[in-house]
Amino acid sequence: MSQGRKGKLNYRCPSCFMRDLDIDMFYDKEKDEFYCMRCQYRGNEADVLEKNEMVRFRYLAMSKRFTKFDFD
């Protein structure tokens, strides 16, 4: 997704992203935290980045081509 304005980056909601939904989080300056309008997830920047890294393991082999399926 493209960034429409300068400032803090738009992060994906880790909770929604685990369910294959690509939802951007909003930033609350007063509380210094990110929140999701869809699932009510809240967290600071470090928490969001950590959980998004945990989700990335699902897409680790997305660009790898599998040509041999030897399960026996």
Secondary structure, 3 states (H helix, E strand, C coil): CCCCCCCCCCCECHHHHHCCCCCECEEECCCCEEECCCCCCEECHHHHHHHHHHHHHHHCCCCCCCCCCCCC
